[in-house]
Structures are given as C-alpha cells and as structure tokens.
Amino acid sequence: MDGAQGVKLAAQEQPDLILMDMSLPVMDGWEATRQIKATPALAHIPIVALTAHAMKGDEDKARAAGCADFLTKPLDEDLLFDKLEHFLGESEDA
C-alpha cells in the first residue's frame, strides 16, 4: 500500500527479493529502499526498482538509494523474468 508498510513487511517477511515501486504514498520507494538497506538484518535483500520514471538519472538515483537493478513501466515481462532468474536462480519447475 505504501513505502512505510513495505519497510515493515520486509522486516517481518524477510523476502528473497523486493520489487519496489518507487512512486508510493506516505513514504516513497526511494526512502523505503534507503531504510531497508540501512537495516543490517535486511541489507542483504536485493531490491529491484520498478518505476514509470524513465528520465535520465533515475536509474542512477535508484542505485544510489540501494537498488540492485532498475526496470521501467510498463514492464517487459521477458526482462522481468530474466531479472527474477538472475536474483533468485532458475525455477525447479523449469
């Protein structure tokens, strides 16, 4: 729902990967990413930025906030699945 909830859920769930929408209410994805990466127990979790922002410098901004990768919307499904495979490894069903 919002970036603050995302930070809270990351701490509770300890996911293997976070797909972070950068345009969130209350706390945006940029700040949520910074807070997750500043938390030692969460810092290892890779975060992939998902954003409609495709302006020059946005990818650099996402990486500076702590994102391991960057995807723009609308999402290219093949590229998304390539990123998921990169960060999570091949599916056992494949």
Phi, psi and chi 1 to 4 in degrees:
 res  aa     phi    psi   chi1   chi2   chi3   chi4
   1 MET       -  -42.6  -62.4  -66.4  -66.4      -
   2 ASP  -154.4  169.6   62.7   60.7      -      -
   3 GLY   -62.7  -36.7      -      -      -      -
   4 ALA   -63.7  -42.1      -      -      -      -
   5 GLN   -65.5  -35.5  -75.4 -176.8  -45.1      -
   6 GLY   -61.8  -42.0      -      -      -      -
   7 VAL   -63.8  -44.3  173.0      -      -      -
   8 LYS   -62.9  -45.0 -177.0 -174.3 -109.5 -173.7
   9 LEU   -64.9  -38.4  -81.1  172.0      -      -
  10 ALA   -59.5  -41.7      -      -      -      -
  11 ALA   -67.0  -39.4      -      -      -      -
  12 GLN   -73.2  -44.1  -69.7  172.0   -8.8      -
  13 GLU   -92.3  -23.8  -59.3  -64.4  -32.9      -
  14 GLN    48.6   60.5  -62.0  -81.6  -42.7      -
  15 PRO   -69.5  164.3   29.7  -37.2      -      -
  16 ASP   -79.3  -21.1  -65.3  -36.7      -      -
  17 LEU  -158.7  145.7  174.1   71.2      -      -
  18 ILE  -120.7  127.4  -63.8  171.6      -      -
  19 LEU   -98.0  109.9  -60.6  176.1      -      -
  20 MET  -106.2  113.7  179.9   70.0   74.9      -
  21 ASP   -70.1  127.7 -172.4  -27.0      -      -
  22 MET   -83.8  -16.7  -56.5  -45.0  -84.9      -
  23 SER  -106.0   74.4  -62.5      -      -      -
  24 LEU  -110.6  151.6  -64.9  170.0      -      -
  25 PRO   -76.6  172.1   26.2  -31.4      -      -
  26 VAL    64.9  -66.1 -179.7      -      -      -
  27 MET  -131.6  122.1  175.7 -168.9  -60.6      -
  28 ASP   -72.6  169.2   64.3   25.9      -      -
  29 GLY   -64.6  -28.2      -      -      -      -
  30 TRP   -62.6  -50.3  -49.0  102.5      -      -
  31 GLU   -69.7  -39.7 -179.2   58.7   26.2      -
  32 ALA   -59.3  -42.2      -      -      -      -
  33 THR   -62.3  -46.1  -63.8      -      -      -
  34 ARG   -59.3  -42.2  -76.0 -170.7  -75.6  -86.7
  35 GLN   -67.4  -40.5  -73.2 -168.8   19.1      -
  36 ILE   -62.5  -46.3  -69.9  167.8      -      -
  37 LYS   -69.4  -22.7  -71.7  -60.0 -175.6  176.0
  38 ALA   -83.6   -6.8      -      -      -      -
  39 THR   -96.5  112.6  -55.8      -      -      -
  40 PRO   -51.2  -39.5  -28.3   36.6      -      -
  41 ALA   -71.3  -13.9      -      -      -      -
  42 LEU  -114.8  -14.0  -55.0  175.8      -      -
  43 ALA   -58.1  -25.6      -      -      -      -
  44 HIS   -76.5  -15.0   69.6  -77.7      -      -
  45 ILE   -74.3  121.5  -59.2  169.7      -      -
  46 PRO   -69.2  140.0   14.9  -18.1      -      -
  47 ILE  -120.4  127.7  -60.5  174.9      -      -
  48 VAL  -107.6  120.9  176.3      -      -      -
  49 ALA   -73.6  133.0      -      -      -      -
  50 LEU  -118.4  120.5  -57.7  178.5      -      -
  51 THR  -152.6  149.9 -177.1      -      -      -
  52 ALA   -84.2   -9.2      -      -      -      -
  53 HIS   -74.9  112.0  -59.6  -78.2      -      -
  54 ALA  -121.5   25.9      -      -      -      -
  55 MET   -79.7  155.5  -65.2  171.3   42.4      -
  56 LYS   -56.1  132.1 -175.8  176.0 -179.7  165.5
  57 GLY    96.5  -15.6      -      -      -      -
  58 ASP   -65.9  -39.1  -76.7  -26.0      -      -
  59 GLU   -64.7  -42.6 -178.2  173.4   -1.6      -
  60 ASP   -61.4  -40.0  -68.4  -22.9      -      -
  61 LYS   -63.0  -42.5 -178.8  179.4  174.9 -177.1
  62 ALA   -64.0  -44.3      -      -      -      -
  63 ARG   -65.8  -37.6  -69.8 -175.1 -174.4  -84.6
  64 ALA   -65.2  -31.2      -      -      -      -
  65 ALA   -73.9  -18.8      -      -      -      -
  66 GLY   123.4    3.4      -      -      -      -
  67 CYS   -72.5  140.2  -67.9      -      -      -
  68 ALA   -84.2  -20.8      -      -      -      -
  69 ASP  -157.5  176.0 -143.7  -35.3      -      -
  70 PHE  -148.2  126.9 -179.0   86.5      -      -
  71 LEU  -129.8  142.1  -68.0  170.9      -      -
  72 THR  -101.7  153.9   58.4      -      -      -
  73 LYS   -97.4  148.4  -62.4  179.1 -157.9  174.3
  74 PRO   -66.6  145.7   23.1  -29.2      -      -
  75 LEU   -73.8  138.0  -71.8  174.2      -      -
  76 ASP   -85.4  110.4  173.7  -34.2      -      -
  77 GLU   -56.8  -40.7  -73.9 -176.8   18.7      -
  78 ASP   -62.7  -42.4  -69.6  -26.5      -      -
  79 LEU   -66.2  -40.9 -173.3   55.1      -      -
  80 LEU   -58.9  -48.1  173.0   61.8      -      -
  81 PHE   -66.0  -32.6  -73.0  116.2      -      -
  82 ASP   -62.1  -43.1  -74.0  -14.1      -      -
  83 LYS   -65.6  -43.3  -59.1  -67.9 -178.0 -175.0
  84 LEU   -59.8  -44.2  -67.4  173.8      -      -
  85 GLU   -63.3  -40.3 -175.9  177.1  -38.2      -
  86 HIS   -59.4  -46.8  170.3   75.9      -      -
  87 PHE   -84.2  -28.3  -72.1  106.8      -      -
  88 LEU  -110.7  -11.0  -60.0  174.7      -      -
  89 GLY    85.9  168.6      -      -      -      -
  90 GLU   -67.9  145.1  -79.9 -167.0   55.6      -
  91 SER   -69.4  143.0  167.5      -      -      -
  92 GLU   -69.3  -19.7  -67.4  178.9   17.8      -
  93 ASP   -80.4  -14.1  -63.1  -25.2      -      -
  94 ALA   -76.4      -      -      -      -      -
